[in-house]
Amino acid sequence: MAHPAHVVLVTDDPHLRELVTSRKPPGAEIAVRPIGDFDDTQISPETEYWLDRDAVCPERFPPCRRWVFFQSTSNTNGAPGLLIRKPCAPAMLDLLWAGVDLAPTRTAAPWSAAVLPTWICDYHHLDLRTLLRAITRTLPKRLGYERAALWLHEPSQDALIPAAMSHDDVQILSTRLCDEERLVRAAISRPAPIRADSLVELATRLNIDCNELSKDGPTERRLIAPLRTADQFIGTIVLAGGDADPETLHAAQLSDIFAFIARAVDYARQFEVTRVEARVDGLTGLFNYRWIRDVLERERLRAERFRTGLALLMLDLDHLKCINDNHGHAFGNRVLRQLAAQISGALRRFDTAARIGGDEFLILLPSTDLLGARQVGYRLMESVRSEPLTIAHQTVPVSISIGVAQWIRGWNSEQFIDAADHALYAAKRNGRNQVFCSTECQSTQQVVTSRDSIPPAPTDRATRPATPPAPTATATEPPGSEALKP
């Protein structure tokens, strides 16, 4: 008799069939059967059965290694297996295949039906914050505990960081954090979850001196589970409290549950890194052009709906090419990073800044009028000018030119950016190291927008204006000047 396949896929859906087979790891064996050939009386206990429940719904589920159901709805109808919502992502198939036992000699699992409970589907989140919240808020009750704390390992710092907790009581949080940190660090090397009926018992099993722990809740039940994937340590979950298990879970099944959670957290962290890299400039840490365009469109629509102010600053670092030529690109990068830090320090919580080119930046100021935005520009320009950088005991002065525009009802995002861009080039054309507003141009269409038409910079920095030109409006702080922290 031929050795049974690791997985039997029952479906007539060509897309699902292609997706499952394309993610199959080396060494795995899969048998694909059409719906009409499925017979629930011929179930092998050593095989996993993956069914397309949109097309087939068996009346009975004999014991097998694992049942997996692909369907478009979330109703399980009492099916004893793992539910996967369609359409499913390739990452979900990777998780499924990672849970398949590929050992040459396979025996029946100690539990007869499903390896993983159906509620494990609640942890199919790629958003890391949503996933951690779901784990800490729902997992304790499902495993018979009251609360949870999840610690993540930060490889860059080689540190364990508390990432999410179900309990928010500040009075008990500090003592429990201290206890849990000791437990977490002691359990890192343990291969499987550890359950104990009290904190003292758990500490004893982890070889921790009980005198080092607080006396808060010494009789509470505890479970501590390291989270690991095949090649790295992800973190640790600590469960505490409660008085009874809602369901009987074999120790090996607990290990599978936490292994699944570890892979889910790992995928979510990788997705988070990718998402950050897609919207953040790697050199300065500010947002990139694509991201601020999306933010600008949302803020423009909000300003149009609620008739609030909206201002935009476009900044250009004066003579960055000369800095790079005279002092090297590494020093030029230092200048850009310092400017980004100064911009970030000037923003309110709801303002947005982005690097949109080699030496150009955008700052979006919601609920700010033109006078307020111009005042922000003056303060930021003075901040940059007052903090020169030093290289080889030589002070290198730095200055910026700023164009300011206020959104006018009826403008789209492109017109708004063009207005700030024209004002910036007017500032550069008039000598740089100054703030120029779009309303100060005789005509937006008449402002020179070609870089080639800007006169060359003066060779002597001392000939530049020592102070920004006085605004034509009142000298007092205009409304909206709170956009920059004093």
C-alpha positions, 0 to 999 in steps of 0.5 A, spaced: 500 500 500 502 506 498 504 511 503 499 516 504 500 523 502 501 529 507 495 533 505 489 531 501 486 537 498 479 537 496 476 542 491 474 544 484 477 551 485 483 552 480 485 558 484 485 555 490 488 549 487 494 553 484 495 557 491 495 551 495 500 547 491 505 553 489 506 554 497 508 547 498 514 546 501 520 541 499 518 534 501 511 535 502 506 530 498 499 533 496 493 529 493 488 533 489 481 530 489 475 533 485 469 534 489 466 528 486 471 523 488 471 525 496 469 520 500 468 521 508 468 513 509 475 513 506 479 517 511 486 516 513 488 518 520 495 520 518 493 525 513 491 532 513 484 533 509 483 540 506 476 541 504 473 547 500 467 548 504 464 552 499 463 546 494 462 540 499 460 539 506 461 532 509 456 530 514 461 526 518 468 528 520 472 521 522 479 522 526 485 524 522 491 528 523 487 535 521 481 538 518 482 545 514 476 548 511 476 553 506 470 557 505 467 564 504 463 565 510 465 565 518 460 560 520 463 553 522 457 549 523 460 545 528 466 543 524 472 540 528 477 543 524 481 550 522 477 555 518 480 559 513 477 565 510 477 565 502 480 568 499 486 567 503 493 570 502 499 566 500 502 568 507 496 564 510 498 558 506 505 558 509 502 558 516 498 552 514 504 548 511 509 550 516 504 546 521 504 540 517 508 534 520 513 532 514 516 526 519 517 520 515 514 516 520 507 519 522 503 516 528 496 519 530 496 525 534 494 524 542 487 527 540 483 524 535 480 530 531 483 537 530 490 539 532 488 546 532 481 549 535 477 553 530 478 560 534 485 560 532 483 563 526 482 570 530 489 571 530 490 571 522 492 579 523 497 582 519 497 588 523 501 587 529 497 592 534 491 588 532 494 582 533 497 583 539 491 586 542 487 580 540 491 575 543 492 578 550 484 580 550 481 573 548 487 568 549 486 568 557 479 566 557 480 561 552 485 557 556 482 558 562 486 564 565 484 572 567 489 576 564 495 576 559 502 579 558 506 578 551 513 580 551 517 581 544 524 580 543 527 586 540 533 583 536 537 590 535 537 591 542 537 583 545 532 585 549 525 583 551 520 589 551 512 588 554 508 589 547 501 588 550 497 587 556 490 585 558 490 588 564 491 596 565 490 597 573 496 601 574 496 600 581 498 592 580 501 593 573 508 595 576 509 589 581 506 584 576 511 587 570 517 586 575 515 578 577 513 577 569 520 580 567 523 575 571 519 569 569 520 571 562 527 571 562 528 565 566 523 561 561 527 563 554 531 557 554 525 552 555 522 548 549 515 548 551 509 552 555 510 551 563 503 551 567 503 551 575 498 552 580 501 558 583 507 563 582 511 560 587 510 553 584 512 556 577 518 560 580 521 553 583 520 550 576 524 556 573 529 556 579 528 563 581 528 565 588 521 566 591 524 571 595 525 575 589 518 576 587 512 580 590 507 577 594 501 579 590 497 573 588 501 568 590 496 562 589 494 564 582 495 559 576 500 561 571 502 559 564 508 561 561 510 560 554 516 561 549 514 563 542 519 561 537 519 559 530 523 555 526 529 559 526 528 565 531 526 567 538 519 571 538 517 573 545 513 570 551 506 570 553 504 570 560 497 568 562 495 568 570 489 568 574 482 564 573 480 557 576 478 552 571 480 550 564 474 551 559 477 545 555 481 540 556 488 541 552 493 536 551 500 539 552 502 538 545 496 541 543 498 547 547 505 547 544 502 547 537 497 553 539 503 557 541 507 555 535 502 558 531 501 564 535 509 565 534 508 564 526 503 569 526 506 574 530 513 573 526 509 575 520 505 581 522 512 584 525 515 582 518 509 586 515 510 592 519 517 593 517 515 592 510 510 597 511 514 602 515 520 602 509 514 603 504 512 610 507 518 612 511 525 615 508 531 611 510 536 617 511 532 622 515 526 617 518 521 622 516 515 620 511 516 619 504 513 623 498 508 618 496 505 618 504 505 625 504 501 625 498 496 621 501 496 625 507 495 631 504 489 629 500 485 627 506 487 633 510 485 637 503 478 634 503 477 635 511 479 642 510 474 643 504 468 639 508 469 643 515 472 650 512 478 650 516 485 652 515 491 648 511 498 650 510 504 647 506 511 649 507 516 647 502 523 647 504 530 647 501 537 646 504 541 651 501 547 649 497 547 642 499 551 640 493 557 645 495 556 642 502 557 635 499 563 637 494 567 641 500 566 636 506 563 629 503 557 626 502 557 623 509 557 630 512 551 632 507 547 626 510 549 629 517 546 635 515 540 632 512 539 628 518 539 634 523 534 638 519 529 632 519 530 632 527 529 640 527 523 639 523 520 633 527 521 637 533 517 643 531 511 639 529 505 638 533 502 631 534 497 632 528 502 635 523 506 631 518 513 632 515 516 628 509 523 628 505 520 629 498 527 629 494 535 630 495 534 636 499 527 638 499 522 637 505 514 638 505 511 640 512 503 640 512 500 644 517 492 643 518 488 648 522 493 653 520 493 660 516 498 663 512 500 668 517 501 662 522 505 658 517 509 663 515 511 664 523 513 657 523 517 658 517 521 664 520 522 660 527 524 653 523 529 657 519 532 661 525 533 654 529 537 651 523 541 657 522 543 658 530 545 650 530 551 650 525 555 643 524 562 642 525 567 638 521 575 637 522 574 643 527 571 647 522 564 650 523 559 649 517 553 654 517 547 651 514 541 655 511 534 653 508 529 657 504 522 656 505 516 657 501 509 657 504 502 656 501 495 656 504 490 652 501 485 656 497 478 652 496 477 649 489 485 647 489 486 640 488 493 637 491 497 638 485 495 646 485 497 646 492 504 643 492 505 647 486 503 654 490 508 652 495 513 650 490 513 657 486 514 660 493 520 656 494 523 658 488 521 665 489 525 665 495 531 662 492 531 667 486 531 673 491 537 670 495 535 664 499 535 664 506 528 666 507 521 665 507 517 667 501 509 666 501 505 665 495 501 671 496 507 675 495 508 673 488 506 678 483 502 672 480 503 665 481 504 664 474 509 669 473 514 666 478 520 663 475 520 655 476 526 653 472 532 651 477 536 654 471 534 661 472 535 662 479 542 666 480 548 663 482 549 663 490 553 668 493 560 665 494 561 669 501 555 667 506 556 673 510 553 677 504 546 673 505 541 676 510 543 676 517 535 676 519 529 674 515 525 679 512 520 682 516 513 680 514 508 685 511 503 683 517 503 685 524 509 683 528 505 679 533 504 672 534 499 670 528 493 665 529 496 658 528 503 660 530 502 654 535 504 650 530 511 650 532 513 649 539 517 655 542 
